Amino acid sequence: MYLKIKNKKIEIIELNKFSERFKGLKFVLEKIDYGLYFPNKRWISTNFLCQNIDIALTDKNDIVISLLENVRSEKYIFKYRTKNIYFLPLDTVKYLKLGEKIPISK
């Protein structure tokens, strides 16, 4: 999967297994240039992240509910209507808008 922002394609990695979801971006030291997709997830924690990230929370149709910019470590994020969560590189969510479908291509 790829997220198309401006004229850039950002690779999105889907995490389905428990071990993959648990690890996520924990203890990743180098700057990320890809995103992570957590399907069927209502809340997320950013414990043990070694860098700031952007987060997009969407409903079951991938319509953006909330955008969080420059989120640091040790945060717990929960929104009631959330169905999918995207971890994205910094300065990505400023090109997305609330109520808009996330531009994902396969």
Contacts in CASP RR format, 6 or more apart in sequence:
PFRMAT RR
TARGET T0000
AUTHOR 0000-0000-0000
METHOD contacts of the structure
MODEL  1
MYLKIKNKKIEIIELNKFSERFKGLKFVLEKIDYGLYFPNKRWISTNFLC
QNIDIALTDKNDIVISLLENVRSEKYIFKYRTKNIYFLPLDTVKYLKLGE
KIPISK
1 11 0 8 1.000
1 12 0 8 1.000
1 13 0 8 1.000
1 14 0 8 1.000
1 37 0 8 1.000
1 104 0 8 1.000
1 105 0 8 1.000
1 106 0 8 1.000
2 9 0 8 1.000
2 10 0 8 1.000
2 11 0 8 1.000
2 12 0 8 1.000
2 104 0 8 1.000
2 105 0 8 1.000
2 106 0 8 1.000
3 9 0 8 1.000
3 10 0 8 1.000
3 12 0 8 1.000
3 35 0 8 1.000
3 86 0 8 1.000
3 88 0 8 1.000
3 92 0 8 1.000
3 102 0 8 1.000
3 103 0 8 1.000
3 104 0 8 1.000
4 103 0 8 1.000
4 104 0 8 1.000
4 105 0 8 1.000
5 92 0 8 1.000
5 95 0 8 1.000
5 96 0 8 1.000
5 103 0 8 1.000
6 95 0 8 1.000
9 105 0 8 1.000
10 33 0 8 1.000
10 34 0 8 1.000
10 35 0 8 1.000
10 88 0 8 1.000
10 89 0 8 1.000
10 92 0 8 1.000
11 33 0 8 1.000
11 34 0 8 1.000
11 35 0 8 1.000
12 34 0 8 1.000
12 35 0 8 1.000
12 36 0 8 1.000
12 37 0 8 1.000
12 86 0 8 1.000
12 104 0 8 1.000
13 34 0 8 1.000
13 35 0 8 1.000
13 36 0 8 1.000
13 37 0 8 1.000
14 37 0 8 1.000
14 39 0 8 1.000
15 21 0 8 1.000
15 24 0 8 1.000
15 36 0 8 1.000
15 37 0 8 1.000
15 38 0 8 1.000
16 39 0 8 1.000
21 38 0 8 1.000
21 41 0 8 1.000
24 36 0 8 1.000
24 87 0 8 1.000
25 32 0 8 1.000
25 36 0 8 1.000
25 49 0 8 1.000
25 51 0 8 1.000
25 53 0 8 1.000
25 87 0 8 1.000
26 47 0 8 1.000
26 48 0 8 1.000
26 49 0 8 1.000
27 48 0 8 1.000
27 50 0 8 1.000
28 49 0 8 1.000
28 50 0 8 1.000
28 51 0 8 1.000
29 50 0 8 1.000
29 51 0 8 1.000
31 51 0 8 1.000
31 89 0 8 1.000
32 51 0 8 1.000
32 53 0 8 1.000
32 89 0 8 1.000
33 89 0 8 1.000
34 89 0 8 1.000
35 86 0 8 1.000
35 87 0 8 1.000
35 88 0 8 1.000
35 89 0 8 1.000
36 86 0 8 1.000
36 87 0 8 1.000
37 84 0 8 1.000
37 85 0 8 1.000
37 86 0 8 1.000
38 44 0 8 1.000
38 84 0 8 1.000
38 85 0 8 1.000
38 86 0 8 1.000
38 87 0 8 1.000
39 83 0 8 1.000
39 84 0 8 1.000
40 83 0 8 1.000
40 84 0 8 1.000
41 82 0 8 1.000
41 83 0 8 1.000
41 84 0 8 1.000
41 85 0 8 1.000
42 78 0 8 1.000
42 79 0 8 1.000
42 80 0 8 1.000
42 82 0 8 1.000
42 83 0 8 1.000
43 76 0 8 1.000
43 77 0 8 1.000
43 78 0 8 1.000
43 79 0 8 1.000
43 82 0 8 1.000
44 55 0 8 1.000
44 76 0 8 1.000
44 77 0 8 1.000
44 85 0 8 1.000
45 75 0 8 1.000
45 76 0 8 1.000
45 77 0 8 1.000
46 53 0 8 1.000
46 71 0 8 1.000
46 72 0 8 1.000
46 73 0 8 1.000
46 74 0 8 1.000
46 75 0 8 1.000
46 76 0 8 1.000
46 77 0 8 1.000
47 73 0 8 1.000
47 74 0 8 1.000
48 73 0 8 1.000
49 72 0 8 1.000
49 73 0 8 1.000
50 73 0 8 1.000
52 70 0 8 1.000
52 71 0 8 1.000
52 72 0 8 1.000
52 73 0 8 1.000
52 90 0 8 1.000
53 71 0 8 1.000
53 87 0 8 1.000
53 88 0 8 1.000
53 89 0 8 1.000
53 90 0 8 1.000
54 67 0 8 1.000
54 68 0 8 1.000
54 69 0 8 1.000
54 70 0 8 1.000
54 71 0 8 1.000
54 87 0 8 1.000
54 88 0 8 1.000
54 89 0 8 1.000
54 90 0 8 1.000
54 91 0 8 1.000
54 92 0 8 1.000
54 93 0 8 1.000
55 67 0 8 1.000
55 68 0 8 1.000
55 71 0 8 1.000
55 77 0 8 1.000
55 85 0 8 1.000
55 86 0 8 1.000
55 87 0 8 1.000
55 88 0 8 1.000
55 93 0 8 1.000
56 64 0 8 1.000
56 66 0 8 1.000
56 67 0 8 1.000
56 68 0 8 1.000
56 85 0 8 1.000
56 86 0 8 1.000
56 88 0 8 1.000
56 93 0 8 1.000
56 96 0 8 1.000
56 102 0 8 1.000
57 64 0 8 1.000
57 65 0 8 1.000
57 66 0 8 1.000
57 67 0 8 1.000
57 68 0 8 1.000
57 77 0 8 1.000
57 79 0 8 1.000
57 82 0 8 1.000
57 84 0 8 1.000
57 85 0 8 1.000
57 86 0 8 1.000
58 64 0 8 1.000
58 65 0 8 1.000
58 82 0 8 1.000
58 83 0 8 1.000
58 84 0 8 1.000
58 85 0 8 1.000
58 86 0 8 1.000
58 102 0 8 1.000
59 65 0 8 1.000
59 81 0 8 1.000
59 82 0 8 1.000
59 83 0 8 1.000
59 84 0 8 1.000
60 83 0 8 1.000
60 84 0 8 1.000
61 101 0 8 1.000
62 84 0 8 1.000
62 101 0 8 1.000
62 102 0 8 1.000
62 104 0 8 1.000
63 99 0 8 1.000
63 100 0 8 1.000
63 101 0 8 1.000
63 102 0 8 1.000
64 96 0 8 1.000
64 97 0 8 1.000
64 98 0 8 1.000
64 99 0 8 1.000
64 100 0 8 1.000
64 101 0 8 1.000
64 102 0 8 1.000
65 79 0 8 1.000
65 81 0 8 1.000
65 82 0 8 1.000
65 98 0 8 1.000
65 99 0 8 1.000
66 79 0 8 1.000
66 82 0 8 1.000
66 98 0 8 1.000
67 93 0 8 1.000
67 96 0 8 1.000
67 98 0 8 1.000
68 77 0 8 1.000
68 93 0 8 1.000
69 93 0 8 1.000
69 94 0 8 1.000
70 90 0 8 1.000
71 77 0 8 1.000
77 85 0 8 1.000
86 102 0 8 1.000
96 102 0 8 1.000
END
